[in-house]
């Protein structure tokens, strides 16, 4: 989670909802960001994002789905990481 960019969650969730709606699929449930390891069973704990009152919220869900929100939508861009590292080095 070191590249987590909370300011990008609302837009990322909206992109996911738009794609689901275009495919005529349910779009209001939470979508997993990543799974938590350590359990050897089908349904595993995952950190997911959902939207309530137009505000993104993280929550823990249990899911057997492989669906994940694309990391490029909710992580810091590589260029920002490079700029932050350059600033720290100076």
Secondary structure, DSSP 8 states (H G I E B T S, - for coil): -TTB-GGGHHHHHHHHHHHHHHTT---SS-EEEEE--S--SSSEEEEEEEEETTEEEEEEEEE-------HHHHB--HHHHHHHHHHHH-
